[in-house]
Amino acid sequence: MRNKVLHIITGLGNGGAEAVLYRFVINDCENEHIVISLTDYGKYGVLLKENNVPTYSLFSKTFFGFISMPFRLYFLIIKIKPGIIQTWMYHADFFGGIIGKIAGVKNIYWGIHNSTLTTSSKLYTRIIVKLCGFLSNYIPSGIISCSEKSISVHINLGYDRTKFICVNNGYSSNEFFPDPLIRSEFRNKYKIKSGQFVIGMVARFDSQKDPENFFSAIKFFENHVLSDYTCVLVGAGMDNSNIELIELLKLRGIESKFLLLGQLNNINHVMNGIDLLVLSSRYGEAFPNVIAEAMLAETPCVTTDVGDSAILVSNFGWVAPPSNSLKLYECILESFYEFSNNHELWSIRKANCRSRIKRHFTIEKMISYYNLNWKK
């Protein structure tokens, strides 16, 4: 018997949890899925509707629309009559959990897709997290976390330790894959030399992603490496219209080494076009999709030790402490020397990257674990 699963998510913009929800819903044939966004449709709301997934947005520009959101959510839940509610991210956990409970839904599962919170996190978000910690004893049947690190962090924040289930994100090897033709097209489009070492950062311009850490590491790299290289920045705010970004690069004298490409839709093209992905985040990451996506395209990664990033790259990438530009530089330098001087080892590393994700973090495995835990 198919379950009717209602997914409630804070928003459907271009983010990690949103991407995982989208992949989940369009790849699971065992259940009937409906999605509610507490805000607008965003990128993935449009894609969900294109794939004939019933999708609702509770976004409203009016004050009445804003304060009526909980009531509209309640009546939608009553109308849909789901057997299971799966919420995604803190605000959806809070509002979806409470209103789902009031609407009489017995099987409510929260989703955790974040690891550490800091004073840089919004005060409103930190309050919601504290409230969720208290409510976790009463509302959810289970709390599904995409990373082991997130579980320990949230237990320390007051969440009920007995409710946690770890289900890692899953990925499709048909969506992200190595392709020499795509690589050539990408490099030709942006006038990158064929043998040039290309370092990529795929992230929005945000303090959580700590781009300054990356830029400082590249400054070290620039001072010690004579060979030619290029850095590529992809993501919201990573473009020439971002004055703050331009100033940060000019301050270090490295602006000529960067291509600022902004938001791009086909990330597989980016992952094929670069030689090394760098994730320089200082907090907040749980199970970073961008690392798995790069590895599926046979692109090795350097990451800071946030969330389960180190688990993802395993022995096939490099890990530096957060907010340590010197260590991040040393990892980038080590990868560059291997790329330049040991082609055989570099080729083996690339193949192992893809093999690791295909063996351990498939979309099929993620879906089966969700279904297994929903049935308990």
Disulfide bonds with the S-S distance in Angstrom:
none
